Amino acid sequence: MLPRQVRKVINIWNGVMKYKVLKDYPTTDGVLYEKEIVKVWDAKTTDGNLRVKDNMGRIWNIPKNILKEVSNG
């Protein structure tokens, strides 16, 4: 079994990291709904947030605590 850090690097090399939204995230621009799959948009993140792109092409700054990593398969 690979250490967690090595697995994360391998997932990035295999393609775009994917996450599942754990609860609705409302903003003034709309709502990112629970159970939606999003992809990492770029590496410009802050300590608590991650920039992701939804299936409609909108870019969101989402807190990492409401995202769960899913497999790329």
N, C-alpha and C positions, 0 to 999 in steps of 0.2 A: 504494500500500500504506500503510495506516495504521500509525502507530507503535504499539508493543506496549502502552503505557499506555492509549492511546485505545481500542484494541480491547478491553482488559479492561473499561473503563467501559461500552462499548457492550454487551458480553456481560451485564453486570449489569443494564442497562436492559432487555434483551430478556427477562429472566426470571431464574430461579435458576441460579447457577453449578453445573455438574456436574463431578464428578471420578471417576476410575477408581482403584481401590485396586491398587497395584503388588505388594504381598505381604501375606500373612496378618498380621493384627494381633490377637494374643490379649490379653484382659484378664480380670479376675475376673468380669465380667458376660457374657462370651461372646467369640466370635471374629468379627471383620470379615474376610471372605474375599477373597482375591485376585480381581481382575477384576470385583468388584462395583461398581456405579455408585452414588455417594452425592451428595447435594445439600447445599449450604451451608445451615446452620440459622440462624445469626445472626452478627452482626459481633463478638461477644465472643470474640476470639482472642488468643492470646499470640504472642510472636515466632516460636516454632517449631511451634505447633499451629494447627489449624483445627477449628471445631465443625461437624460434618456430621450428616446424618440419613440412615439407610439405608432400603431399600425396605420394611422391617418397622416403621419408625417409631422405632427406637432412635436416641438421640443419642450421638455419640462425639466425643471430643477426640483427633484424629489428627495425628501429625507430618506437616508439609507435604512432607517428603522421600519419603513413600511414596504420595503422591497425584499423579495426572497429570490436567490439565484436559482435558475432552472437549467437543466442540461441543454446543450446545443443540438441534440439529436432530434 
